[in-house]
Amino acid sequence: MTTQAISEAQLHALADGILPEELRAAVDAHLRAHPQDAARVDAWREQNRQLRALFDPVLDETVPPALRQAAAAPSAANHAWYRPAMQAAAAVVLLIAGGAGGWLLRGGDSVTASASPISLARSAAIAHAVYTPEVRHPVEVGVEQEAHLVQWLSKRLGSTLQPPVLSPLGYHLIGGRLLPGDGDGPVAQFMYEEDTGKRLTLYVARERAGKQETAFRYTQEKDLGVFYWIDGQMGYALSARLPKAELGKIADAVYAQLEVHR
């Protein structure tokens, strides 16, 4: 008897709840025989849950009048596709705007900050929610290649990076990855872990020249907290599911070490 090959796409479909019912038995059998794949599916489900927690509230927000007017604009009514396309575009704009403003403007201590720090914290929170649940591939380059990781990320960001040492606080570096930025070039994410499996991430982005420096700011959604700041040409965001005081202590240590290496 031959076993049906299970594809990556089918595993993702199971995690997303869209796997056809006729394939369910075969995929379930595959997961029972392959615990590592089962762990991956569980991690993807957790990612989905965290992303829904971050963005589902946006769906309940009132659509701004300007976007409703744009979606209903009659100037191209002779094109059958125009109105649905505009409505879809408005939905995308709302998702981006809601993610950048709605989530963070509900949670921070200093929410009068400029758009740049808010965008920095939002992007860091999303990256944290996406990558920290990963079991097999939480980082792109592991700590066993730390020298290569630091050199690579420094070159891509155009600035010398030095991941802080957090072992005195119970967290050790497990690696990092390069991520797309919001228009200012790529960003770096360093990931740390402590013995019980808790993870925190340091998100580093190169900011445009002339952007205003900011002191520590804090925002929180449910149990995910983010301390973020801009220092010179670099922006930093430290994210973790930790009490504010505990995360703040770690942020102080990160800031102190980064200042030494400036």
N, C-alpha and C positions, 0 to 999 in steps of 0.2 A: 504494500500500500504506500503510495507516494503522498507526501505532505505538501499542501498548497503553499506556494511561496507568498509571503506577506510583505507588501511594499511599505516604504516609509509613508507614502501618501495615505495608505489605508490606516496606518497607526495614527496619523494626524486626524483623519476623518473620525476615528473612534474618539479621540480626545475632544474633538469639536462637536461630537454628538450628531454627526451627519453620515455615519457609516451605514450603508444599506443593510437592512436586517438579514438578508440572505448571506452576508459575509460575516455576520457577528460570531457565529459559532467557530468558524475557522480562525478568526483573529483572536478570540478568547483562548482557544487551544494553543495558539502560538505564544500568547503571553504567559500561559501557565508553564510552558516549556522554556521560556526565555525571560527570566526575572529581570534582566537588565532592560529589555524593551518595555516590560511592565512598569519599571521605575521611570522610564522616559515618559510614558503616557501619563503616569500620575503627575510628573513634573509639569507637563504641558497643561494638564487640567488645572493645576494650581496657578499657573501663569494666567490662564483664561479667567479664573476666578478673581485674581488680583486686578487684572485689567478691567474687568467688569465693575469691580468695586470702585476703581478710579474714575471710570468714564460713564457708567450708566446714569449717574445723576444728571449728566449733561442733556440726556434725552428729555428730561422733564423741565428743562429751562425754557423760558419764553423765547420764541424766535424774534429777533430784532426786526422792527418794521422795515428797515432799509433792505434787509435780505428778503423779506416777504414780497416787497415791491419789485425787487430785482427778479425774483423767481416768476412773477406774474407779468413781467414787462411784455407789452404787445408788439414791440418794434420789429420782431422777427416772427410774427405769428404765422407767416406763410411757410415756415419750416416746421414740419410735424415733430421733429426731434427737439425743438428749441426749449419748450417749456419743461419737459421732464429733465433735460440736461441742466437747465438752470436750477431746478429744484434739487437735483443731485449735487450740483456745485455748492449750493447754499448749505446743504447738509454737511458737506466736507468742511466748509469754512466754519460752521458752527462747532464741529467736533474739535478742530484745531483751536479755535478761539476759546471754547469751553475748557479744553485741556490746559491751555496756557493761562487762562484767567480764572475761570470758575473754580477749578479745583484748589489752586493755591490761594486765591483771594478769600476763600472760606476759612483757611487754616492758620495763616501766619500771624506772627507778632507784629511785624513791620510791613504791612501790606501796601504802603504807599511807595514802595520801591519802583524803580523804572522797569520797563518791560524786559530788559536784558537779564537782570537777576531772576525775575520770575520765570522766564523761559528756561534759564539754566537749571533752576530747581525742578521744574516740571520734567525736563528731559532726563535729569538724573534719577528722578523717582520712577519714571517709566523704565529706564534701563535697569534699575535695581529690581523692579518687579518682574521684568522679563528674564533676567539672567540668574539671579540668586537661587531660584528653585531648581535649576538644572543639576542633574545628578552626574552625568557623564562629561558634559562640556560646559561647565560654568564659566571657564575662561578660554581665551584663544591660545595664549602662551602661558605655560605653567611656571611656577616659581623656580623649578629646577633649571630654567633658562632665563633667570632674572636679568642677567647682564644684557642678553639679547633683547629681552622685552623692553627694558628701559631705553636702550639705544634706539630700537625701532620706533617706539612711541615718541621719543624726544625728536627724532628726525621728522616724523610725520607732522608733529605739532609745531615744529620750528622753535622749540624751547627745551632747555635741559630739564628733564623731569627726574625726580628722586622720590620714589614711594616711601612714605613715612614708616618708621619701625614702630609697630604697636604691640609688640610682644609683652612689654611691661604692663599693658592693660588687658592682656589675655587674648589678643588677636594676632594671628600670623598671616602674612601675605600668601595667597595661593596662586596668584597670577593676575593677568589682565587681558584686555582686548582693545582694539581700535573700533570706534563707532562713528557713524556719520553724524555731523553736527547740524545746526539749524541755519547754516549759511555762512558761518565763520570758519569753515574748514572742519577737519575731523576732530574727534575728541577721544580721550583716553579714559578707560575705566579700570581701576585697580580694585581687586576683590580680596577681602580678608575674612578669616573664619576663626572661631574659637572652638574649644574642645567639645562643646555640646552641639556644635553644628550651626550655631547662629552666624550669620554673615552680615558684613557691612561693606559698602562700596564707596570709593572716592572717585568722583567724576571730575575730570580736568578738561577745560576748554580754553582755547586761545581766543581772547576777546578782541574786538575791533579797537584800533587806536582811538583814544579820546573818550572811551566809555568811562562813566563815573565809577570810582571805587566805592565799595560798600563795606560796612562793618558786618559782623555776623548777623544773619537773619535766620529765622526758624519758621518752618511751616510743617503741618501735620495733617494727614488724612487717615482716619482710623488709627491703626497702630504704627503706620509708617511715618517716621520723622525725617526731616532734611534740614541740616544746617548748611547755609550757602553764603558765599561772599566772593567779591571780585577784588583782586590785589594786583595792581599794575595791569599788565596785559593778559593776566590769567584769571579764569573763573574756576571756583572749586565748589563742589557740593558733596557733603558726606551724608549718606542715607543708611538707615537701619531701622529695624523694628525694636527700638529700645526706648526706655523712659527718657524724657527730654534732658534731665540732669545728667544721666549716664552718657547719652550721646554728646551732650555739650562738653563733658570732660574729655572725651575722645577728640572732639573737634578742636579744643584748645591745644591738645598735644600735636595734632596734625598741623595746625597753624604755626606753632612754635618751631616745628622741624622745617616746615617750608620756608619760614623766614630765614633760618640759618643758611639754607641752600640758595637763596635769591642771588 
